[in-house]
């Protein structure tokens, strides 16, 4: 290649004519041959590009990227019109990378690149050049700006936007179906050559898929790809620059393609006939067996619905679908009976629930199979002739009367004999019984309809040879009514008659009730008892509507002569046998006003009509006095008990005997003594009194010497004991307790045997046996001792 020279001119306008200089290249660098690049600095730098007499002028340099030489890469040369070659001028470079990436020879103006340049990092550098006087440092030319552009080379391979692509398409898709589009980018300059022109090709995945070379679109290339044969495909796509020409750089990516399922496979039974066995005792809705039709599809395309289409057990068995396993579950819908039918033949059909019309040409999406169910004989419990029995019996039937019969028999071919019994949990009072042989139910106690109308019992029938085989049946027994109850008043009647009442005056209306039932309704008749019919001061009128009225027979009544009348009334019913009763009506004679309103019904009310009687007032006053006396006596007793001394003895001695008629608080009683005093003797408060008693007299406390800090507890106790022994005012609180005396008023008196030595003869302990079970052990011990002495 021929060497060419480029000149860069900047015009400098002055009083002298325009001049231009062409400076030859003073130093060469290894690399491609190139023209000498000179940038001439002149007085006018505003001219960018114009024609001169000798050369062209421009303000930019070009430099190839990725320089691999050992020397600095030569860029170009700066020259000023003012440079006479005597070294008086100095060239200065500033801007992008000046001094680091680009350096300039300040004497000659040669510009060099010190490092490898990458266009993808920075494609353009803008710099500024100036010539200054070396001695004064003043610029001799205005600052000029120029550009260094980096020429691109193919040093970047295409890069895909993803390392791995994932895509899916339905199985059985047509040829040319879009799958996915891959994209690769090239960092090289797309405007310079073919370095960034990418072409796509498929390296792996043929003949199933293809890729468009310019767009990177992947499409199907094979017809009827079946997921059931192969589900996953891995396709490798290559992107190559330089338009795919030789020497271009390339990159690859992987595309994972999955075939999704469509319903293109019908269900199929693996066998044509299935056989199951079912015991006749199998409960309803119990599973007999499971069948399954296989479907090569998945998810909803493999969902199957099972049904029974034909067979003699169409109404005896049912089938449902297990949504998790897609199995058909055959269940029992009606009770099985080996003796009636022991074999059932069913035709079961399995069909897809989601059918794709595009694949109906492949055939019906259902299949059928035959199911044979063999019923097995089991030992069944007896079966009653009815699910429940209802019986009726009159309440006056004699005991041991038969009221009905239940019947049960063994359904098995053996016809084992059956025995009957009553479940006593349902007949706790044993009112009924049953004949174990023939099942006849009879009464064992009298019945009363008014007490209990219905009796609900349960009868058990069990095989004699195998009692575990048993069954139960409810029996409802209704007690029928007989006329065995007499009518009686509906309520207790207590009325009054005024002293100034007139004859034939109604004073009370009576009504009656009957515990018995009456199919035609009750009809009661009322009358006075024979002993009161002629001598009574009142009359009774039957109203014929199950009521009666009491009327006065005379004009006036005197409550001072007779204050209360008792009127006997006979009530009868009309059922068979006729029942009757005599009820009494209490009639009090009262004082009334002129309108017949009762004022009072006793003599005392006439004296004190508006207040309490004298007797009542006296009684209330006596109660108040007795209550006050009781309170005063109780307070006095409590006060006397508080003053009772601790030591009660016949002799006034200062011995270590303490009355034990008052229990202490035990270990939790911290009021009587403070254990902290033993641990810290200096903390004793001489003026502090005991907290567990109320002293009768306050004695002047004695002053005691304070113990040393290191005083032993034993010495402290001995010192305090000595002080209390010599103090006549200190009671013996810390002393020996004895049980020789129980105190005044003890019911058991003394329980101690210490006083037994004072008695002349032997004591009699027989009284211990009268004290109850708590003293039984003592009675046995001392009683046995007496018997030993006697022997």
Buried (B, 14 or more C-beta within 10 A) or exposed (E): EEEEBBBBBBBBEEEEEBEBBEBEBEEEBEEEEBEBBBBBBBBEBEBEEEEBEEBEBBBBBBBBBEBEEEEBBBBBBBBBBBBEEEEEBBBBBBBBBBEEBBBBBBBBBBBBBEEEBBBBEEBEBEBBBBBBEBEEEEBBBBBBEBBBEBBBBBBBBBBBEEEEBEBEBBBBBEEEBEBBBBBBBBBBBBEBBBBBBBBBBBEBBEEBBBBEBEEBBBBBBEEEBBBEEEBEBEBEBBBBBBBBEEEBBBBBBBBBBEBBBBBBBBBEBEEEEBEBEBBBBBEEEEBBBBBBBBBBBBEEBBBBBBBBEEBEBBEBBBBBBBEEEBBBBBBBEEEBEBEEEBEBEBBBBBBBEEBBEEBEEEEEBBBBBBBBBEBEBEBBBBBBEEEEBEBEBEBBBEEEBBBBBBBBBBBBEEEBEBBBBBEEEBBEEEBBBBEBEEBBBBBBEEBBBEEEBEBEBBBBBBBEEEEEBBBBBBBEBEBBBBBBBBBBBEEEBEBBBBBEBEEEBEBBEBBBBBBBBEEEEBBBBBBBBEEBEEEBBBBBBBEEEBBBBBBBEEEEBEBEEEBEBEBBBBBBBBBEEEBEBEBBBEBBBBBBEEEEEEEEBEEEBEEEEEEEEEEEEEEEEEEEEEEEEEEEEEEEEEEEEEEEEEBEEEEEEEEEBBBBBEEEEEEEEEEEBBEEBEEEBEEBEEEEEEEEEEEEEEEEEEEEEEBEEEEEEEEBEEBBEEEBEEEEEBBBEEEEEBEBBBEEEEEEEBEEEEEEEEEEEEEEBEEBBEEEEEBEEBBEEBBEEBEEEEE
